[in-house]
Amino acid sequence: MITLEGVRKKYSSEVAIGPVDLEIPKGGVTALVGPNGAGKSTLLTMVGRLLGIDEGTIEVAGYDVTSTPSKDLARIVSILRQENHFITRLTVRQLVAFGRFPYSQGRLTVEDEEVVSRAIDFLDLTDLENRYLDQLSGGQRQRAYVAMVLSQETEYVLLDEPLNNLDMRHSVQMMKHLRRAAEELGRTIVIVLHDINFAGHYADRICAVKDGSVVEFGTPAQIMTDEVLTRVFETPVTVVEGPNGPLAVYY
């Protein structure tokens, strides 16, 4: 599991994260939701050690994120940030192969190539693997980045708003791919989402973050209520029963 105990991050006297105490169980999909600026991405990047913590401890599968050597941690947890800008012109396959770096150090083996191919196939990118990233649509490019993370073959996968800039169809496709990765590949996926209805439908657990603190954690059935969502997002929310589960209506 992922465990945070007394975690704090202070930016200024007015802006701070924590203290956060949280346990995210192994397996399935956990969605981090909440208002803009609540601290969702900060929490995720601290778990992925892309951002240091000021106080507390974070453990992933029993490994202390702060003290575990990078080469070891990279085989346990992978992370995809919002900002993914590769300066060089890469093909899809070259990008996905970066996920093998913790194992190959840039010198791909036959086994590495097989893992890369599996990740490309899993994200339905086979016909695009020799295309350059700047020749892809936004949705295709985003799938390529997720394939890169999956090719790292870590049990824990952290994704910061992977639905950014995706239209409705591509957002649904992405969530279905991630759901499959959790179920078929056995990955533990933690994902920052803006759309509470995607969280309610695809996640096993929802963690609501507000003002730098975790204010709710539970199943979609526990979180998808008028009272909880109205309080978390500070806007009137009515939850209705849709054809495939509860839907939050807030417009």
Secondary structure, DSSP 8 states (H G I E B T S, - for coil): -EEEEEEEEESSSS-EEEEEEEEE-SSSEEEEE-STTSSHHHHHHHHTTSS--SEEEEEETTEETTTS-HHHHTTTEEEE-S----SS--BHHHHHHGGGHHHHTT---HHHHHHHHHHHHHTT-GGGTTSBGGGS-HHHHHHHHHHHHHHT--SEEEEE-TTTT--HHHHHHHHHHHHHHHHHS--EEEEE-S-HHHHHHH-SEEEEEETTEEEEEE-HHHH-SHHHHHHHHTS--EEEEETTEEEEE--
